Amino acid sequence: MIAIVNTGKRHPKKGHHYRLQINDQLITEFWHRRVDGLSTCLQRAAEAAEAAHQQQVEAMLQLINKQ
């Protein structure tokens, strides 16, 4: 199951803190202001997931290049 979970943390400018999870596995975290709406929340989740995936790929490539 894919879940976007509000952690309860708030920032005056960034809004609420969320965790994007697949089942119990944390994929990434991001900030979102509720007034920006659901579609913006989903877009921020997608962008954060893509950035996390890119970081994983880069880390794997660095490991491969060290061998």
C-alpha positions as CSV (number, residue, x, y, z in Angstrom):
1,M,0.0,0.0,0.0
2,I,1.2,3.5,-0.8
3,A,0.7,5.9,2.0
4,I,1.3,9.6,2.6
5,V,1.5,10.1,6.3
6,N,1.4,13.4,8.2
7,T,4.0,13.2,10.9
8,G,2.5,16.0,13.0
9,K,5.5,18.3,12.6
10,R,4.7,21.8,11.4
11,H,6.9,24.6,10.0
12,P,5.5,28.2,9.8
13,K,6.5,28.5,6.1
14,K,6.9,25.0,4.8
15,G,3.7,23.7,6.2
16,H,3.2,20.1,7.4
17,H,5.8,17.3,7.3
18,Y,4.8,14.1,5.5
19,R,6.3,10.7,5.0
20,L,5.8,8.7,1.7
21,Q,5.8,5.0,2.5
22,I,5.2,1.8,0.6
23,N,3.8,-0.7,3.1
24,D,6.2,-0.1,6.1
25,Q,9.1,1.0,4.0
26,L,9.9,4.7,4.1
27,I,10.6,6.1,0.6
28,T,11.1,9.7,1.4
29,E,9.8,12.7,3.4
30,F,8.6,16.1,2.2
31,W,6.8,19.3,3.4
32,H,3.4,20.5,2.1
33,R,1.0,23.3,2.9
34,R,-2.5,22.1,3.1
35,V,-3.9,25.2,1.5
36,D,-2.0,24.2,-1.7
37,G,-4.4,21.3,-2.1
38,L,-4.3,17.6,-2.8
39,S,-2.9,17.7,-6.4
40,T,0.1,19.7,-5.2
41,C,0.6,17.3,-2.3
42,L,0.7,14.4,-4.7
43,Q,3.0,16.2,-7.0
44,R,5.4,17.0,-4.1
45,A,5.3,13.3,-3.1
46,A,6.1,12.3,-6.7
47,E,9.0,14.8,-6.9
48,A,10.4,13.7,-3.5
49,A,10.1,10.0,-4.6
50,E,11.9,10.7,-7.8
51,A,14.7,12.6,-6.0
52,A,15.1,9.7,-3.5
53,H,15.3,7.2,-6.3
54,Q,17.9,9.3,-8.2
55,Q,20.0,9.4,-5.0
56,Q,19.8,5.6,-4.7
57,V,20.9,5.2,-8.3
58,E,23.8,7.6,-7.9
59,A,24.9,5.8,-4.7
60,M,24.8,2.4,-6.5
61,L,26.8,3.8,-9.5
62,Q,29.5,5.1,-7.1
63,L,29.8,1.7,-5.5
64,I,30.1,0.0,-8.9
65,N,32.7,2.5,-10.0
66,K,34.8,1.9,-6.9
67,Q,35.2,-1.8,-7.7
